[in-house]
Amino acid sequence: MSVTIAGIDFANHSYDDRGDVLYVDVEGYSYGGLPPDAYASPEGHGIEFDDQGNAVAMTLVNVRWLMDRDGELRITWPDGHVTRDPRSEVLGLAA
């Protein structure tokens, strides 16, 4: 079973119940070395992007607590990044 967040299908996921942290990544993600681009959201989540600018892994903190408190999990994306939608379609809409 995969997890879909912001239209991105994360094939791999694990949840640390003690720390209330959800780790997700896309199929074929490699953990070796530093990611080409990483971002810490204002909410404290970590997002890793590949060299194409696609989100490939996320570390989501306080997931259960935030869902219980707010009824949703917010993730603020950095400016200049888009989801895994084809860039030509996204950029066409923005023009």
Helices and strands as residue ranges (DSSP letters): E 3-5, E 8-10, E 12-16, E 21-25, E 37-40, E 46-49, E 55-61, H 63-70, H 87-94
